[in-house]
Amino acid sequence: MRQVVGILASVRDLALTRADCLGAWLDEGDAFREAISYLEQWESDEALYRHLNSELYDRVLVAMELSERRPEIRFFSVSDTARGMELIEHVRRSNEPEPQPQSH
């Protein structure tokens, strides 16, 4: 868990230096809840997509692979519902239409 926290802390610190990053937060959990929460807020979908394709985001993917539990991934924007791993896959592939959010 310490290695994952270290990776995410470095991503957070570097993301916060970018003009289009509005915020980044890391919560390491506590003795009762061994969960890591990592959140980022981007100025626009385009800024988010650039970030998802960046070498910096590669570190987030490494942290997810090192996680002891399957990560829960959600993306929110004002205009639509939560999206998860499918958004990462879409943005990292080229020339494909964005998947539509699944309705529940």
Long-range contacts (C-beta under 8 A, 24 or more apart in sequence): 1-28, 1-34, 1-36, 1-68, 3-66, 4-36, 4-63, 4-66, 4-67, 5-36, 7-59, 7-60, 7-62, 7-63, 7-66, 8-36, 8-38, 8-59, 8-60, 8-63, 10-59, 11-38, 11-56, 11-57, 11-59, 11-60, 11-63, 12-38, 12-40, 14-56, 15-40, 15-51, 15-56, 18-51, 19-43, 20-44, 20-47, 20-50, 21-47, 21-51, 35-69, 36-67, 38-63, 45-77, 48-75, 48-91, 49-91, 52-87, 52-88, 52-91, 52-92, 53-91, 53-92, 61-88
